[in-house]
Amino acid sequence: MPRPRKVKSAKMQFLHGVWTLDEFAAASPRSVSWWQKNIYNYPEVANFSNWNDKSYHEQWAFDAVKANDWLIKKFVYKQV
């Protein structure tokens, strides 16, 4: 007879919140400096970031869920 489980199974983990550019780069296969130079080559980033509202000195902000989905589609599955 197996031992009873004392640790409950982990519940579904949800990704939510806002990422900075550092967190966005950490989730992607590229570095922060690469994103700083090349982020404007990906206009679809405007759909889930503060691209349109951002002033020059303001930090980047990304919707974590949408950014994660986009990174997976763009860099993992390489859908164009």
BALUMSE-923311 format. One line per field, with one value per residue (C-alpha): x, y, z; residue in three letters. Coordinates in steps of 0.001 Angstrom, whole numbers, plus 500000, padded with zeros to 6 digits. Example, Ala and Ser with C-alpha at 12.3 -4.5 7.8 and 13.67 -1.06 7.14 Angstrom:
2
px	512300_513670
py	495500_498940
pz	507800_507140
residu	ALA_SER
This chain:
80
px	500000_501498_502119_499512_500532_501309_501998_499000_499390_500311_497461_497583_500085_498996_501225_500016_501354_503654_507208_510008_512447_514823_512125_511018_514605_515020_511984_513282_516338_517866_519743_518590_521092_519877_516272_517285_518788_516247_512874_511603_512079_509099_506106_503754_505299_503115_500072_501197_503476_503490_505208_502752_502446_506089_508279_512005_513027_510103_510738_509261_506221_504873_501694_503254_500643_500559_504336_504898_502514_504214_507711_506662_505096_507918_511026_510022_507659_509073_505751_506100
py	500000_503391_506156_508894_512149_514928_517496_518587_518741_522144_524146_525640_528471_531566_534187_537687_541130_543545_542890_545392_545206_543155_540586_540541_539885_537189_535380_535680_534120_537594_539897_543249_545129_543282_544260_547875_548031_545925_546254_548694_545988_544190_546549_543878_544561_547685_545429_544377_547180_550883_551575_554270_556004_555749_558823_558507_558246_556087_552403_549772_547903_544687_542740_539516_537109_538561_539040_535437_534158_536321_535186_531545_531974_534141_532449_528941_527899_530503_531521_534550
pz	500000_499002_501472_501663_500011_502421_499702_497707_493963_492635_491222_487766_487671_485814_484302_485005_485563_483850_482703_482418_479529_481708_482475_478837_477731_480386_478979_475410_473794_473260_475617_476957_474788_471701_472467_473099_469609_467707_469419_466797_464128_465696_465385_466767_470200_470301_470787_474272_475460_476199_472872_471751_475136_476163_476403_475718_479380_480547_481147_478887_480187_478653_479343_480639_479236_475732_475654_476705_474012_471381_472398_472223_468783_467415_468813_469888_467111_464672_463164_460937
residu	MET_PRO_ARG_PRO_ARG_LYS_VAL_LYS_SER_ALA_LYS_MET_GLN_PHE_LEU_HIS_GLY_VAL_TRP_THR_LEU_ASP_GLU_PHE_ALA_ALA_ALA_SER_PRO_ARG_SER_VAL_SER_TRP_TRP_GLN_LYS_ASN_ILE_TYR_ASN_TYR_PRO_GLU_VAL_ALA_ASN_PHE_SER_ASN_TRP_ASN_ASP_LYS_SER_TYR_HIS_GLU_GLN_TRP_ALA_PHE_ASP_ALA_VAL_LYS_ALA_ASN_ASP_TRP_LEU_ILE_LYS_LYS_PHE_VAL_TYR_LYS_GLN_VAL
